[in-house]
Amino acid sequence: MLSEKDKMLQGLAHQAYSDELVAMRLRAKELLYDFNIATRPSNNAEKVRLILELFG
């Protein structure tokens, strides 16, 4: 049986509010917050790390 994430990735009907997908969205929001707000403009290494974790 496919997980809701697998269904989503395959373009199938899925439950958008499954625990797994909700947790993934929250993690993405936290990474974006860190990238946009908490990282100094000159800290390119941290920005690259965050982008790689987000889109990895």
N, C-alpha and C positions, 0 to 999 in steps of 0.2 A: 504494500500500500504506500502511495506517495505521501510525503509530507506536504503541508500547505505551501511551503517555500518551493518545493519541487514542482507542484502544480502551477504556481505563479510563474516560475521560470519557463515552463513549457507552454504558457499561454492558456492554461486550462482554468475552469472555474475553481475558485479557492475562497477560503474564509480569510478575508483581509485582517481580521482582528484576532487571529490565532495568537497564542502566547509567543510563539517563535517570531512571527512577523512584527508584532508589537515591540518586542525586545530589540529587533534589528532596527526598526525605525527610531526608537529611543537612542540607541547607540549612535546612529548616524547623526541625529540632532546634537548629541553631546560632542561628537567630533567636529561638527560644523561650528558649534559655539566656540570650542577651543581654537579652531582655526581663525575665526573672525574676531573674537573678542579677547581671548586670553593669551594669544601669542604676539609677542612684540614684532613689529614690522621688520626688524633687522634679523630675526631668528629664522632664517631660511631653512636650516636643517630641521627644525621642529615642524615647520609648515610642510615640508616634503614628507616627513614621517606621518603626519596626520592625513595627508592626501593619499599616501600609499595604504594606510590602514583603512581609509574610507572606501577607496576604489580597488585596492589590492587585487 
